[in-house]
Amino acid sequence: MATKKFQWNEGLVMDTFGLSRLNSQAMPLLTDWLMTNEDLSDIDPHYLEKLRSRAEAEVDAWNEEELKMRYLSFIVDFANYTEKDREYRIYFERPISAEVEGHKINVVVDFMIAQGVRDYVKKPYFCFHEYKREKKYNDDPIAQVLLAMLAAQEHNKNNKPIYGAYIIGKNWHFMTMENKNFAISKSFDCTQQDDLYCIISILRKFKHIIKTQLLDK
């Protein structure tokens, strides 16, 4: 079994596992996900604006933990991922591993939505990875999400797509993978009001995707 001893990047992951990156418009899974009209009327606009304004002023100075605790955790909370027993649960900092085409993949996913029971992660649906500052980061966030997605595919063994996202500083990118193809959205700037509402709406829509497309019937 081959084991990689070097730093993964997007191109290396694509070459090693035979992946193809599609234009975002060429992957309906992604375009359908991003077309949202979720009801956000329950969100306090004054509180959200307070958070957004603070992020706009400080996000480029926060380290990964500060970014997560002072802003991202609130955005995820606005998504209203109420846990539905065994349908899906929210997990933080969970390892996922698998052997994929002779290569051992081990990653720690910063935020995961998965079917599970208490601390048992059964089927990952969504891998949300890489809380990185805009300055001075070394890991390739796309590569890290792709590795998590590949491990999730192997773990689930159901041929259903895997969803994900990564963040660099203020910029969010959403991803989908189906078989050997993946696509990445445009960036959404979480310090801009319109983009911020889009991010929350996209996260909320994923609950519908779980129920209608990803749960085993």
Phi, psi and omega in degrees: 000129181281142177230127180280131181250008186238178183282128177284143166228172186303312182298321180293319177297316180299316182291318183295321186250008176066039181272154175236132176264121180263154168301142185303326181288344181270000179240099182304328178306317182284313183297322178295320180297319185283344178274093188239151172216043182295147178284119180246019185292344181279350182277132177287109185295330180290319178293317179297321179294324176299315179295316182297315181297319178296318179296319180301323183278333193234350191301325183286351178258346182287143169277183187299316182291322178294319177300317182292313187280330186265350182214305187297323180298327179289320179297316178297321179296322178297338180288348175059050177279069176294125185290131183252063177052249185262003177288309175201152177223162179258131179232144176238142175051053180251136177283147172222135183218154178192157171261118183239115178051044176083002180247129178277121178253127175227116178224155173250120183269126184296318181214128184225138169253124186209154167288134182188174177232113183052243183270005181266112177274114185265305181222109178288136176253324192218124180246115186247115197224158166069077171280091186247147171288159178292334184251142167059052171250149185252320182290147176274111185294326178296315179300319182295319178291319178300317178297318178297320179295317178298317178296321179294318177304312181293322180295317185283321179052045181229006177062017176267153184293161177242140181248158180192182178198157171219158183230136167235109182060242183270353188261124178256140174229133178258148186224150170226147176227131175226118186057242183259007183251142175219161178215155183232136180286170167298168178278144174245122183273109185286359174264359176256131190303311182298316179295323180297316177296324176297317180301312181296319179295319178297317178296321179294321181298332183298333176299320178293321179298318178302310186293322188264338187234333191253334179291142175291133181275000000 
